[in-house]
Each structure stands twice: as structure tokens, then as C-alpha cells.
Amino acid sequence: MAGRLRQPTGRYGGRSAEERQAERRRRFLDAALQLFGDSPGYRATTVAALSEAAGLSTRQFYEEFRTLEDVLAALHLQVNDWAEEAALAALAEAEGMPIAERAAAAFRAYAANVTGDPRRIRITFVEIIGVSPRLEEQRLARRSRWVDLICAEAAAAVERGEAAPRDYRVAAAAFIGSVNGLLHDWRAGWVDATLDQVVDELVQLLLGILRPVDRAPGA
């Protein structure tokens, strides 16, 4: 399919073309969350199967997307957006608190959002891996966005005298790599721990990054 089909215009059933398009897109993404995030997975899903699960036609699929990879890309961004919104909301609620409490609140909100639905874990840490150079670029771009968020929090903590002034980007990237790796391995059953234990360990890693570098152990 060289490109998406042209979409109808005008109002139908009291809804605009834009409203109908948004509903179709939501239905395709909801179906993709189930099929990609549970069974049979992205690589075993067909356009026909996704369309059937969404209760729509393959023609309607091609009105919204060119390929299944486009659907996975949109779903990956959506799952990350949900997690980012949860983390930012937690930071807003923790306004004025010490950096340790802010960081812990933000990461726990992120983890709760991503891991609260096992399908989101699979999309974020399993199905997106190794699909194509395009999706790898998207995955790394979202990682960079999380790194930027951590660095912004660190810079604010430095201004308040709660953290030592230094370049936090490498440390933040290492932390994000740990999050991706550990949650992937936990999802795959390679880590013998509860989700709470995994999250606790990651929170401690994050706090270790943000506490002053000259702080004595145990202080």
C-alpha cells in the first residue's frame, strides 16, 4: 500500500469527519494494545486481525495507517505519553519537597503507570525492540526525553543546594538504561523478584544519582 486512502469529509450521524477519524484511530490503537501487548504480539499480528479486533475494515485501517509498524510507533508514543503525564503529575504534587521525595514520587508514579497494565510493559520494553531503524530511533528519542527530565530535576536540586553541581546526563542515561533493562528482564521472567522489589531498587539507583557526589556513605 503506497499511502493512506483519502478520508471522507463532512458530518455523518452528528459527528464531523475529524471526530470519526479520531474514534477509528482510538479503536485501532486499543486493539493493538491488546494484540501487540498480549497475544499474539506485534510480529504475529496481521492487518486483517487488527481490523477485526477493532471492529473495523481493512479499508478503514489504510485510511488511518500505512503499515502495522505505524500502529506500533503510535502505540509506543502513547504509552510513553501516559507514563510521562503520570510522572509530571507526581512532580507537581511533590512541589516544594526535598529532591529524594520528589524523585521517588515521580519514579513510582511512572512505574505504576507502565507496570499497572502488563500490555504496556510489553509494548515499551519488548515489542518495540529490534523492529526497524526507524522505531529504534524513536525509542532512543523517548529515552533522551526521560534523560532530559531527570537532568532538569537535578539542575533544580543543584540550585536549591540539594545536589552537587555536575553534568548529570551520563548518569541519567545509565539510570534509564537500567530501568529499561531491569523491567525488560523482569517481564521476561529472568529476575526473581516482585515488581515492588524491582521498583525499590530502581528508586535507590535514582536517589544515588541525585544525592551530592561528596556525600559520605550512609549520610
TALINJO-V833386 format. One record per residue. N is the residue number from 1. D_CENTER is the distance of its C-alpha to the mean C-alpha in Angstrom with 2 decimals. Layout:
N&D_CENTER / N&D_CENTER
This chain:
1&28.77 / 2&29.29 / 3&27.35 / 4&26.29 / 5&29.23 / 6&30.49 / 7&29.42 / 8&32.07 / 9&32.98 / 10&34.77 / 11&34.51 / 12&34.77 / 13&35.03 / 14&34.55 / 15&31.13 / 16&30.53 / 17&29.24 / 18&26.09 / 19&25.54 / 20&26.23 / 21&23.89 / 22&20.99 / 23&21.89 / 24&22.12 / 25&18.76 / 26&17.23 / 27&19.32 / 28&18.26 / 29&14.52 / 30&15.46 / 31&17.60 / 32&15.10 / 33&12.69 / 34&15.90 / 35&17.36 / 36&14.56 / 37&12.88 / 38&16.35 / 39&19.51 / 40&20.58 / 41&17.28 / 42&16.44 / 43&19.41 / 44&21.88 / 45&21.08 / 46&23.47 / 47&23.58 / 48&26.36 / 49&24.53 / 50&21.47 / 51&23.97 / 52&25.97 / 53&23.11 / 54&22.29 / 55&26.03 / 56&26.37 / 57&28.28 / 58&27.42 / 59&29.06 / 60&26.61 / 61&23.75 / 62&25.28 / 63&25.71 / 64&21.94 / 65&20.67 / 66&22.49 / 67&20.90 / 68&18.53 / 69&16.51 / 70&16.07 / 71&14.72 / 72&12.16 / 73&11.18 / 74&11.02 / 75&9.11 / 76&6.30 / 77&6.47 / 78&7.05 / 79&4.38 / 80&2.39 / 81&6.11 / 82&6.88 / 83&5.54 / 84&7.23 / 85&10.05 / 86&10.62 / 87&10.96 / 88&13.17 / 89&15.15 / 90&15.88 / 91&17.06 / 92&19.21 / 93&20.74 / 94&21.47 / 95&23.27 / 96&26.34 / 97&25.47 / 98&25.83 / 99&23.01 / 100&22.76 / 101&22.21 / 102&19.78 / 103&17.61 / 104&17.85 / 105&17.11 / 106&13.95 / 107&12.54 / 108&13.87 / 109&12.32 / 110&8.77 / 111&9.90 / 112&11.68 / 113&9.01 / 114&6.85 / 115&10.31 / 116&12.34 / 117&11.89 / 118&12.46 / 119&11.43 / 120&7.71 / 121&8.40 / 122&10.38 / 123&8.26 / 124&5.61 / 125&8.73 / 126&11.70 / 127&12.15 / 128&10.60 / 129&13.01 / 130&16.39 / 131&16.38 / 132&17.82 / 133&18.27 / 134&16.62 / 135&13.26 / 136&13.69 / 137&14.33 / 138&11.23 / 139&9.13 / 140&11.46 / 141&11.37 / 142&7.80 / 143&9.04 / 144&12.07 / 145&10.62 / 146&9.58 / 147&13.07 / 148&14.65 / 149&13.57 / 150&15.12 / 151&18.07 / 152&18.71 / 153&18.94 / 154&21.16 / 155&23.33 / 156&23.89 / 157&24.83 / 158&27.25 / 159&28.88 / 160&29.44 / 161&30.92 / 162&28.38 / 163&27.18 / 164&29.14 / 165&28.91 / 166&27.41 / 167&24.80 / 168&21.58 / 169&19.49 / 170&20.39 / 171&19.88 / 172&16.42 / 173&15.50 / 174&17.14 / 175&15.21 / 176&11.74 / 177&13.49 / 178&14.74 / 179&11.51 / 180&10.27 / 181&13.88 / 182&14.79 / 183&12.10 / 184&12.74 / 185&16.41 / 186&16.36 / 187&14.82 / 188&17.55 / 189&20.18 / 190&21.21 / 191&20.87 / 192&23.56 / 193&22.06 / 194&20.67 / 195&17.11 / 196&18.75 / 197&20.46 / 198&17.42 / 199&15.74 / 200&19.19 / 201&19.54 / 202&16.33 / 203&17.48 / 204&20.83 / 205&19.50 / 206&17.84 / 207&21.11 / 208&23.09 / 209&21.55 / 210&22.26 / 211&25.74 / 212&28.67 / 213&29.47 / 214&33.12 / 215&32.57 / 216&34.62 / 217&33.09 / 218&33.16 / 219&33.80
